[in-house]
Amino acid sequence: MSSDQWDPAQVVRVRMRFENGAEAWSGRLPRAEAEKDLAAASWLACPMWKGKRVMSAAIVPWTYV
């Protein structure tokens, strides 16, 4: 979804799932920055992060827990 449908200042984290079932989470960042980072990283074209194959990446609202 595009930033115009959400509050661009909403605090979120990016969750990445790898082919071995492991997950990694980003630090907290504004939704606008997360969307920009994911779009710029071209996950579909180059799904690698720290040498691991990324199977999916999702923007998840931070719930202050």
mmCIF file of the N, C-alpha and C atoms, coordinates in Angstrom:
data_MODEL
# 
_entry.id   MODEL 
# 
loop_
_atom_site.group_PDB 
_atom_site.id 
_atom_site.type_symbol 
_atom_site.label_atom_id 
_atom_site.label_alt_id 
_atom_site.label_comp_id 
_atom_site.label_asym_id 
_atom_site.label_entity_id 
_atom_site.label_seq_id 
_atom_site.pdbx_PDB_ins_code 
_atom_site.Cartn_x 
_atom_site.Cartn_y 
_atom_site.Cartn_z 
_atom_site.occupancy 
_atom_site.B_iso_or_equiv 
_atom_site.pdbx_formal_charge 
_atom_site.auth_seq_id 
_atom_site.auth_comp_id 
_atom_site.auth_asym_id 
_atom_site.auth_atom_id 
_atom_site.pdbx_PDB_model_num 
ATOM 1   N N  . MET A 1 1  ? 0.840  -1.183  0.000  1.00 0.00 ? 1  MET A N  1 
ATOM 2   C CA . MET A 1 1  ? 0.000  0.000   0.000  1.00 0.00 ? 1  MET A CA 1 
ATOM 3   C C  . MET A 1 1  ? 0.883  1.243   0.000  1.00 0.00 ? 1  MET A C  1 
ATOM 4   N N  . SER A 1 2  ? 0.370  2.267   -0.540 1.00 0.00 ? 2  SER A N  1 
ATOM 5   C CA . SER A 1 2  ? 1.158  3.487   -0.628 1.00 0.00 ? 2  SER A CA 1 
ATOM 6   C C  . SER A 1 2  ? 1.026  4.332   0.631  1.00 0.00 ? 2  SER A C  1 
ATOM 7   N N  . SER A 1 3  ? 1.973  5.235   0.802  1.00 0.00 ? 3  SER A N  1 
ATOM 8   C CA . SER A 1 3  ? 2.000  6.080   2.004  1.00 0.00 ? 3  SER A CA 1 
ATOM 9   C C  . SER A 1 3  ? 0.777  6.969   2.135  1.00 0.00 ? 3  SER A C  1 
ATOM 10  N N  . ASP A 1 4  ? 0.103  7.281   1.029  1.00 0.00 ? 4  ASP A N  1 
ATOM 11  C CA . ASP A 1 4  ? -1.050 8.169   1.126  1.00 0.00 ? 4  ASP A CA 1 
ATOM 12  C C  . ASP A 1 4  ? -2.245 7.487   1.800  1.00 0.00 ? 4  ASP A C  1 
ATOM 13  N N  . GLN A 1 5  ? -2.190 6.182   2.008  1.00 0.00 ? 5  GLN A N  1 
ATOM 14  C CA . GLN A 1 5  ? -3.260 5.455   2.689  1.00 0.00 ? 5  GLN A CA 1 
ATOM 15  C C  . GLN A 1 5  ? -2.971 5.277   4.168  1.00 0.00 ? 5  GLN A C  1 
ATOM 16  N N  . TRP A 1 6  ? -1.796 5.669   4.599  1.00 0.00 ? 6  TRP A N  1 
ATOM 17  C CA . TRP A 1 6  ? -1.364 5.500   5.976  1.00 0.00 ? 6  TRP A CA 1 
ATOM 18  C C  . TRP A 1 6  ? -0.752 6.796   6.483  1.00 0.00 ? 6  TRP A C  1 
ATOM 19  N N  . ASP A 1 7  ? -0.594 6.869   7.778  1.00 0.00 ? 7  ASP A N  1 
ATOM 20  C CA . ASP A 1 7  ? 0.126  7.988   8.372  1.00 0.00 ? 7  ASP A CA 1 
ATOM 21  C C  . ASP A 1 7  ? 1.612  7.759   8.116  1.00 0.00 ? 7  ASP A C  1 
ATOM 22  N N  . PRO A 1 8  ? 2.262  8.615   7.322  1.00 0.00 ? 8  PRO A N  1 
ATOM 23  C CA . PRO A 1 8  ? 3.669  8.394   7.005  1.00 0.00 ? 8  PRO A CA 1 
ATOM 24  C C  . PRO A 1 8  ? 4.586  8.457   8.227  1.00 0.00 ? 8  PRO A C  1 
ATOM 25  N N  . ALA A 1 9  ? 4.112  9.035   9.316  1.00 0.00 ? 9  ALA A N  1 
ATOM 26  C CA . ALA A 1 9  ? 4.924  9.132   10.532 1.00 0.00 ? 9  ALA A CA 1 
ATOM 27  C C  . ALA A 1 9  ? 4.682  7.954   11.482 1.00 0.00 ? 9  ALA A C  1 
ATOM 28  N N  . GLN A 1 10 ? 3.765  7.048   11.127 1.00 0.00 ? 10 GLN A N  1 
ATOM 29  C CA . GLN A 1 10 ? 3.487  5.889   11.974 1.00 0.00 ? 10 GLN A CA 1 
ATOM 30  C C  . GLN A 1 10 ? 4.783  5.109   12.203 1.00 0.00 ? 10 GLN A C  1 
ATOM 31  N N  . VAL A 1 11 ? 5.003  4.682   13.436 1.00 0.00 ? 11 VAL A N  1 
ATOM 32  C CA . VAL A 1 11 ? 6.214  3.931   13.771 1.00 0.00 ? 11 VAL A CA 1 
ATOM 33  C C  . VAL A 1 11 ? 5.988  2.458   13.424 1.00 0.00 ? 11 VAL A C  1 
ATOM 34  N N  . VAL A 1 12 ? 6.900  1.906   12.632 1.00 0.00 ? 12 VAL A N  1 
ATOM 35  C CA . VAL A 1 12 ? 6.785  0.521   12.183 1.00 0.00 ? 12 VAL A CA 1 
ATOM 36  C C  . VAL A 1 12 ? 8.137  -0.183  12.299 1.00 0.00 ? 12 VAL A C  1 
ATOM 37  N N  . ARG A 1 13 ? 8.113  -1.481  12.044 1.00 0.00 ? 13 ARG A N  1 
ATOM 38  C CA . ARG A 1 13 ? 9.330  -2.273  11.897 1.00 0.00 ? 13 ARG A CA 1 
ATOM 39  C C  . ARG A 1 13 ? 9.170  -3.108  10.632 1.00 0.00 ? 13 ARG A C  1 
ATOM 40  N N  . VAL A 1 14 ? 10.268 -3.515  10.049 1.00 0.00 ? 14 VAL A N  1 
ATOM 41  C CA . VAL A 1 14 ? 10.233 -4.377  8.868  1.00 0.00 ? 14 VAL A CA 1 
ATOM 42  C C  . VAL A 1 14 ? 10.610 -5.785  9.314  1.00 0.00 ? 14 VAL A C  1 
ATOM 43  N N  . ARG A 1 15 ? 9.741  -6.753  8.980  1.00 0.00 ? 15 ARG A N  1 
ATOM 44  C CA . ARG A 1 15 ? 10.010 -8.156  9.299  1.00 0.00 ? 15 ARG A CA 1 
ATOM 45  C C  . ARG A 1 15 ? 10.421 -8.874  8.018  1.00 0.00 ? 15 ARG A C  1 
ATOM 46  N N  . MET A 1 16 ? 11.551 -9.554  8.069  1.00 0.00 ? 16 MET A N  1 
ATOM 47  C CA . MET A 1 16 ? 12.014 -10.334 6.924  1.00 0.00 ? 16 MET A CA 1 
ATOM 48  C C  . MET A 1 16 ? 12.026 -11.804 7.318  1.00 0.00 ? 16 MET A C  1 
ATOM 49  N N  . ARG A 1 17 ? 11.479 -12.641 6.441  1.00 0.00 ? 17 ARG A N  1 
ATOM 50  C CA . ARG A 1 17 ? 11.500 -14.085 6.653  1.00 0.00 ? 17 ARG A CA 1 
ATOM 51  C C  . ARG A 1 17 ? 12.428 -14.709 5.618  1.00 0.00 ? 17 ARG A C  1 
ATOM 52  N N  . PHE A 1 18 ? 13.238 -15.653 6.078  1.00 0.00 ? 18 PHE A N  1 
ATOM 53  C CA . PHE A 1 18 ? 14.229 -16.290 5.225  1.00 0.00 ? 18 PHE A CA 1 
ATOM 54  C C  . PHE A 1 18 ? 13.790 -17.694 4.840  1.00 0.00 ? 18 PHE A C  1 
ATOM 55  N N  . GLU A 1 19 ? 14.464 -18.261 3.837  1.00 0.00 ? 19 GLU A N  1 
ATOM 56  C CA . GLU A 1 19 ? 14.062 -19.572 3.332  1.00 0.00 ? 19 GLU A CA 1 
ATOM 57  C C  . GLU A 1 19 ? 14.201 -20.680 4.370  1.00 0.00 ? 19 GLU A C  1 
ATOM 58  N N  . ASN A 1 20 ? 15.029 -20.493 5.381  1.00 0.00 ? 20 ASN A N  1 
ATOM 59  C CA . ASN A 1 20 ? 15.178 -21.507 6.424  1.00 0.00 ? 20 ASN A CA 1 
ATOM 60  C C  . ASN A 1 20 ? 14.148 -21.343 7.551  1.00 0.00 ? 20 ASN A C  1 
ATOM 61  N N  . GLY A 1 21 ? 13.226 -20.390 7.406  1.00 0.00 ? 21 GLY A N  1 
ATOM 62  C CA . GLY A 1 21 ? 12.178 -20.175 8.399  1.00 0.00 ? 21 GLY A CA 1 
ATOM 63  C C  . GLY A 1 21 ? 12.522 -19.138 9.458  1.00 0.00 ? 21 GLY A C  1 
ATOM 64  N N  . ALA A 1 22 ? 13.753 -18.677 9.489  1.00 0.00 ? 22 ALA A N  1 
ATOM 65  C CA . ALA A 1 22 ? 14.172 -17.672 10.472 1.00 0.00 ? 22 ALA A CA 1 
ATOM 66  C C  . ALA A 1 22 ? 13.590 -16.302 10.107 1.00 0.00 ? 22 ALA A C  1 
ATOM 67  N N  . GLU A 1 23 ? 13.533 -15.433 11.088 1.00 0.00 ? 23 GLU A N  1 
ATOM 68  C CA . GLU A 1 23 ? 13.046 -14.062 10.896 1.00 0.00 ? 23 GLU A CA 1 
ATOM 69  C C  . GLU A 1 23 ? 14.082 -13.069 11.396 1.00 0.00 ? 23 GLU A C  1 
ATOM 70  N N  . ALA A 1 24 ? 14.049 -11.876 10.827 1.00 0.00 ? 24 ALA A N  1 
ATOM 71  C CA . ALA A 1 24 ? 14.860 -10.760 11.314 1.00 0.00 ? 24 ALA A CA 1 
ATOM 72  C C  . ALA A 1 24 ? 13.974 -9.526  11.294 1.00 0.00 ? 24 ALA A C  1 
ATOM 73  N N  . TRP A 1 25 ? 14.175 -8.662  12.267 1.00 0.00 ? 25 TRP A N  1 
ATOM 74  C CA . TRP A 1 25 ? 13.375 -7.444  12.387 1.00 0.00 ? 25 TRP A CA 1 
ATOM 75  C C  . TRP A 1 25 ? 14.289 -6.231  12.322 1.00 0.00 ? 25 TRP A C  1 
ATOM 76  N N  . SER A 1 26 ? 13.805 -5.189  11.683 1.00 0.00 ? 26 SER A N  1 
ATOM 77  C CA . SER A 1 26 ? 14.535 -3.925  11.665 1.00 0.00 ? 26 SER A CA 1 
ATOM 78  C C  . SER A 1 26 ? 14.293 -3.199  12.981 1.00 0.00 ? 26 SER A C  1 
ATOM 79  N N  . GLY A 1 27 ? 14.975 -2.101  13.143 1.00 0.00 ? 27 GLY A N  1 
ATOM 80  C CA . GLY A 1 27 ? 14.676 -1.219  14.254 1.00 0.00 ? 27 GLY A CA 1 
ATOM 81  C C  . GLY A 1 27 ? 13.402 -0.432  13.937 1.00 0.00 ? 27 GLY A C  1 
ATOM 82  N N  . ARG A 1 28 ? 12.987 0.409   14.849 1.00 0.00 ? 28 ARG A N  1 
ATOM 83  C CA . ARG A 1 28 ? 11.789 1.233   14.628 1.00 0.00 ? 28 ARG A CA 1 
ATOM 84  C C  . ARG A 1 28 ? 12.119 2.363   13.651 1.00 0.00 ? 28 ARG A C  1 
ATOM 85  N N  . LEU A 1 29 ? 11.176 2.623   12.748 1.00 0.00 ? 29 LEU A N  1 
ATOM 86  C CA . LEU A 1 29 ? 11.351 3.721   11.806 1.00 0.00 ? 29 LEU A CA 1 
ATOM 87  C C  . LEU A 1 29 ? 9.989  4.195   11.310 1.00 0.00 ? 29 LEU A C  1 
ATOM 88  N N  . PRO A 1 30 ? 9.916  5.413   10.762 1.00 0.00 ? 30 PRO A N  1 
ATOM 89  C CA . PRO A 1 30 ? 8.640  5.917   10.243 1.00 0.00 ? 30 PRO A CA 1 
ATOM 90  C C  . PRO A 1 30 ? 8.196  5.089   9.033  1.00 0.00 ? 30 PRO A C  1 
ATOM 91  N N  . ARG A 1 31 ? 6.894  4.903   8.881  1.00 0.00 ? 31 ARG A N  1 
ATOM 92  C CA . ARG A 1 31 ? 6.349  4.104   7.776  1.00 0.00 ? 31 ARG A CA 1 
ATOM 93  C C  . ARG A 1 31 ? 6.837  4.604   6.424  1.00 0.00 ? 31 ARG A C  1 
ATOM 94  N N  . ALA A 1 32 ? 6.887  5.911   6.224  1.00 0.00 ? 32 ALA A N  1 
ATOM 95  C CA . ALA A 1 32 ? 7.329  6.454   4.938  1.00 0.00 ? 32 ALA A CA 1 
ATOM 96  C C  . ALA A 1 32 ? 8.744  5.987   4.606  1.00 0.00 ? 32 ALA A C  1 
ATOM 97  N N  . GLU A 1 33 ? 9.615  5.957   5.603  1.00 0.00 ? 33 GLU A N  1 
ATOM 98  C CA . GLU A 1 33 ? 10.990 5.508   5.386  1.00 0.00 ? 33 GLU A CA 1 
ATOM 99  C C  . GLU A 1 33 ? 11.041 4.005   5.101  1.00 0.00 ? 33 GLU A C  1 
ATOM 100 N N  . ALA A 1 34 ? 10.238 3.223   5.815  1.00 0.00 ? 34 ALA A N  1 
ATOM 101 C CA . ALA A 1 34 ? 10.204 1.776   5.596  1.00 0.00 ? 34 ALA A CA 1 
ATOM 102 C C  . ALA A 1 34 ? 9.727  1.447   4.184  1.00 0.00 ? 34 ALA A C  1 
ATOM 103 N N  . GLU A 1 35 ? 8.673  2.123   3.745  1.00 0.00 ? 35 GLU A N  1 
ATOM 104 C CA . GLU A 1 35 ? 8.163  1.881   2.394  1.00 0.00 ? 35 GLU A CA 1 
ATOM 105 C C  . GLU A 1 35 ? 9.201  2.267   1.350  1.00 0.00 ? 35 GLU A C  1 
ATOM 106 N N  . LYS A 1 36 ? 9.863  3.373   1.576  1.00 0.00 ? 36 LYS A N  1 
ATOM 107 C CA . LYS A 1 36 ? 10.895 3.825   0.641  1.00 0.00 ? 36 LYS A CA 1 
ATOM 108 C C  . LYS A 1 36 ? 12.061 2.837   0.603  1.00 0.00 ? 36 LYS A C  1 
ATOM 109 N N  . ASP A 1 37 ? 12.484 2.359   1.769  1.00 0.00 ? 37 ASP A N  1 
ATOM 110 C CA . ASP A 1 37 ? 13.590 1.400   1.839  1.00 0.00 ? 37 ASP A CA 1 
ATOM 111 C C  . ASP A 1 37 ? 13.246 0.095   1.133  1.00 0.00 ? 37 ASP A C  1 
ATOM 112 N N  . LEU A 1 38 ? 12.047 -0.413  1.361  1.00 0.00 ? 38 LEU A N  1 
ATOM 113 C CA . LEU A 1 38 ? 11.657 -1.670  0.718  1.00 0.00 ? 38 LEU A CA 1 
ATOM 114 C C  . LEU A 1 38 ? 11.547 -1.513  -0.790 1.00 0.00 ? 38 LEU A C  1 
ATOM 115 N N  . ALA A 1 39 ? 11.017 -0.401  -1.231 1.00 0.00 ? 39 ALA A N  1 
ATOM 116 C CA . ALA A 1 39 ? 10.905 -0.170  -2.673 1.00 0.00 ? 39 ALA A CA 1 
ATOM 117 C C  . ALA A 1 39 ? 12.289 -0.029  -3.302 1.00 0.00 ? 39 ALA A C  1 
ATOM 118 N N  . ALA A 1 40 ? 13.190 0.650   -2.641 1.00 0.00 ? 40 ALA A N  1 
ATOM 119 C CA . ALA A 1 40 ? 14.538 0.876   -3.174 1.00 0.00 ? 40 ALA A CA 1 
ATOM 120 C C  . ALA A 1 40 ? 15.378 -0.398  -3.161 1.00 0.00 ? 40 ALA A C  1 
ATOM 121 N N  . ALA A 1 41 ? 15.102 -1.292  -2.215 1.00 0.00 ? 41 ALA A N  1 
ATOM 122 C CA . ALA A 1 41 ? 15.893 -2.516  -2.109 1.00 0.00 ? 41 ALA A CA 1 
ATOM 123 C C  . ALA A 1 41 ? 15.547 -3.536  -3.186 1.00 0.00 ? 41 ALA A C  1 
ATOM 124 N N  . SER A 1 42 ? 14.423 -3.354  -3.868 1.00 0.00 ? 42 SER A N  1 
ATOM 125 C CA . SER A 1 42 ? 13.989 -4.273  -4.918 1.00 0.00 ? 42 SER A CA 1 
ATOM 126 C C  . SER A 1 42 ? 14.008 -5.719  -4.428 1.00 0.00 ? 42 SER A C  1 
ATOM 127 N N  . TRP A 1 43 ? 13.202 -6.014  -3.426 1.00 0.00 ? 43 TRP A N  1 
ATOM 128 C CA . TRP A 1 43 ? 13.181 -7.349  -2.814 1.00 0.00 ? 43 TRP A CA 1 
ATOM 129 C C  . TRP A 1 43 ? 12.920 -8.438  -3.837 1.00 0.00 ? 43 TRP A C  1 
ATOM 130 N N  . LEU A 1 44 ? 12.115 -8.164  -4.836 1.00 0.00 ? 44 LEU A N  1 
ATOM 131 C CA . LEU A 1 44 ? 11.820 -9.197  -5.820 1.00 0.00 ? 44 LEU A CA 1 
ATOM 132 C C  . LEU A 1 44 ? 13.002 -9.440  -6.751 1.00 0.00 ? 44 LEU A C  1 
ATOM 133 N N  . ALA A 1 45 ? 13.806 -8.428  -6.988 1.00 0.00 ? 45 ALA A N  1 
ATOM 134 C CA . ALA A 1 45 ? 14.938 -8.561  -7.901 1.00 0.00 ? 45 ALA A CA 1 
ATOM 135 C C  . ALA A 1 45 ? 16.178 -9.116  -7.207 1.00 0.00 ? 45 ALA A C  1 
ATOM 136 N N  . CYS A 1 46 ? 16.374 -8.773  -5.947 1.00 0.00 ? 46 CYS A N  1 
ATOM 137 C CA . CYS A 1 46 ? 17.583 -9.190  -5.239 1.00 0.00 ? 46 CYS A CA 1 
ATOM 138 C C  . CYS A 1 46 ? 17.234 -9.521  -3.794 1.00 0.00 ? 46 CYS A C  1 
ATOM 139 N N  . PRO A 1 47 ? 16.595 -10.656 -3.569 1.00 0.00 ? 47 PRO A N  1 
ATOM 140 C CA . PRO A 1 47 ? 16.105 -10.973 -2.220 1.00 0.00 ? 47 PRO A CA 1 
ATOM 141 C C  . PRO A 1 47 ? 17.168 -11.545 -1.290 1.00 0.00 ? 47 PRO A C  1 
ATOM 142 N N  . MET A 1 48 ? 18.235 -10.799 -1.048 1.00 0.00 ? 48 MET A N  1 
ATOM 143 C CA . MET A 1 48 ? 19.284 -11.248 -0.137 1.00 0.00 ? 48 MET A CA 1 
ATOM 144 C C  . MET A 1 48 ? 19.482 -10.203 0.963  1.00 0.00 ? 48 MET A C  1 
ATOM 145 N N  . TRP A 1 49 ? 19.756 -10.669 2.171  1.00 0.00 ? 49 TRP A N  1 
ATOM 146 C CA . TRP A 1 49 ? 20.077 -9.777  3.278  1.00 0.00 ? 49 TRP A CA 1 
ATOM 147 C C  . TRP A 1 49 ? 21.100 -10.478 4.146  1.00 0.00 ? 49 TRP A C  1 
ATOM 148 N N  . LYS A 1 50 ? 22.273 -9.887  4.272  1.00 0.00 ? 50 LYS A N  1 
ATOM 149 C CA . LYS A 1 50 ? 23.376 -10.460 5.047  1.00 0.00 ? 50 LYS A CA 1 
ATOM 150 C C  . LYS A 1 50 ? 23.653 -11.901 4.643  1.00 0.00 ? 50 LYS A C  1 
ATOM 151 N N  . GLY A 1 51 ? 23.627 -12.160 3.339  1.00 0.00 ? 51 GLY A N  1 
ATOM 152 C CA . GLY A 1 51 ? 23.948 -13.478 2.816  1.00 0.00 ? 51 GLY A CA 1 
ATOM 153 C C  . GLY A 1 51 ? 22.837 -14.501 2.901  1.00 0.00 ? 51 GLY A C  1 
ATOM 154 N N  . LYS A 1 52 ? 21.660 -14.102 3.365  1.00 0.00 ? 52 LYS A N  1 
ATOM 155 C CA . LYS A 1 52 ? 20.534 -15.022 3.484  1.00 0.00 ? 52 LYS A CA 1 
ATOM 156 C C  . LYS A 1 52 ? 19.471 -14.657 2.447  1.00 0.00 ? 52 LYS A C  1 
ATOM 157 N N  . ARG A 1 53 ? 18.807 -15.661 1.905  1.00 0.00 ? 53 ARG A N  1 
ATOM 158 C CA . ARG A 1 53 ? 17.757 -15.414 0.920  1.00 0.00 ? 53 ARG A CA 1 
ATOM 159 C C  . ARG A 1 53 ? 16.471 -14.999 1.628  1.00 0.00 ? 53 ARG A C  1 
ATOM 160 N N  . VAL A 1 54 ? 15.959 -13.828 1.286  1.00 0.00 ? 54 VAL A N  1 
ATOM 161 C CA . VAL A 1 54 ? 14.729 -13.299 1.878  1.00 0.00 ? 54 VAL A CA 1 
ATOM 162 C C  . VAL A 1 54 ? 13.545 -13.819 1.077  1.00 0.00 ? 54 VAL A C  1 
ATOM 163 N N  . MET A 1 55 ? 12.618 -14.474 1.768  1.00 0.00 ? 55 MET A N  1 
ATOM 164 C CA . MET A 1 55 ? 11.424 -15.001 1.111  1.00 0.00 ? 55 MET A CA 1 
ATOM 165 C C  . MET A 1 55 ? 10.282 -13.992 1.147  1.00 0.00 ? 55 MET A C  1 
ATOM 166 N N  . SER A 1 56 ? 10.234 -13.164 2.204  1.00 0.00 ? 56 SER A N  1 
ATOM 167 C CA . SER A 1 56 ? 9.205  -12.123 2.278  1.00 0.00 ? 56 SER A CA 1 
ATOM 168 C C  . SER A 1 56 ? 9.677  -11.004 3.195  1.00 0.00 ? 56 SER A C  1 
ATOM 169 N N  . ALA A 1 57 ? 9.153  -9.834  2.949  1.00 0.00 ? 57 ALA A N  1 
ATOM 170 C CA . ALA A 1 57 ? 9.414  -8.669  3.800  1.00 0.00 ? 57 ALA A CA 1 
ATOM 171 C C  . ALA A 1 57 ? 8.083  -7.970  4.018  1.00 0.00 ? 57 ALA A C  1 
ATOM 172 N N  . ALA A 1 58 ? 7.798  -7.594  5.253  1.00 0.00 ? 58 ALA A N  1 
ATOM 173 C CA . ALA A 1 58 ? 6.531  -6.957  5.571  1.00 0.00 ? 58 ALA A CA 1 
ATOM 174 C C  . ALA A 1 58 ? 6.746  -5.784  6.514  1.00 0.00 ? 58 ALA A C  1 
ATOM 175 N N  . ILE A 1 59 ? 5.936  -4.762  6.337  1.00 0.00 ? 59 ILE A N  1 
ATOM 176 C CA . ILE A 1 59 ? 5.940  -3.617  7.238  1.00 0.00 ? 59 ILE A CA 1 
ATOM 177 C C  . ILE A 1 59 ? 4.904  -3.902  8.318  1.00 0.00 ? 59 ILE A C  1 
ATOM 178 N N  . VAL A 1 60 ? 5.360  -3.896  9.575  1.00 0.00 ? 60 VAL A N  1 
ATOM 179 C CA . VAL A 1 60 ? 4.506  -4.255  10.701 1.00 0.00 ? 60 VAL A CA 1 
ATOM 180 C C  . VAL A 1 60 ? 4.448  -3.075  11.678 1.00 0.00 ? 60 VAL A C  1 
ATOM 181 N N  . PRO A 1 61 ? 3.243  -2.611  12.015 1.00 0.00 ? 61 PRO A N  1 
ATOM 182 C CA . PRO A 1 61 ? 3.132  -1.516  12.992 1.00 0.00 ? 61 PRO A CA 1 
ATOM 183 C C  . PRO A 1 61 ? 3.782  -1.901  14.318 1.00 0.00 ? 61 PRO A C  1 
ATOM 184 N N  . TRP A 1 62 ? 4.513  -0.968  14.887 1.00 0.00 ? 62 TRP A N  1 
ATOM 185 C CA . TRP A 1 62 ? 5.128  -1.191  16.194 1.00 0.00 ? 62 TRP A CA 1 
ATOM 186 C C  . TRP A 1 62 ? 4.051  -1.020  17.252 1.00 0.00 ? 62 TRP A C  1 
ATOM 187 N N  . THR A 1 63 ? 3.947  -2.002  18.136 1.00 0.00 ? 63 THR A N  1 
ATOM 188 C CA . THR A 1 63 ? 2.865  -1.990  19.134 1.00 0.00 ? 63 THR A CA 1 
ATOM 189 C C  . THR A 1 63 ? 3.315  -1.566  20.512 1.00 0.00 ? 63 THR A C  1 
ATOM 190 N N  . TYR A 1 64 ? 4.512  -1.022  20.650 1.00 0.00 ? 64 TYR A N  1 
ATOM 191 C CA . TYR A 1 64 ? 5.021  -0.499  21.928 1.00 0.00 ? 64 TYR A CA 1 
ATOM 192 C C  . TYR A 1 64 ? 5.108  -1.567  22.996 1.00 0.00 ? 64 TYR A C  1 
ATOM 193 N N  . VAL A 1 65 ? 5.442  -2.791  22.599 1.00 0.00 ? 65 VAL A N  1 
ATOM 194 C CA . VAL A 1 65 ? 5.555  -3.875  23.574 1.00 0.00 ? 65 VAL A CA 1 
ATOM 195 C C  . VAL A 1 65 ? 7.013  -4.166  23.837 1.00 0.00 ? 65 VAL A C  1 
# 
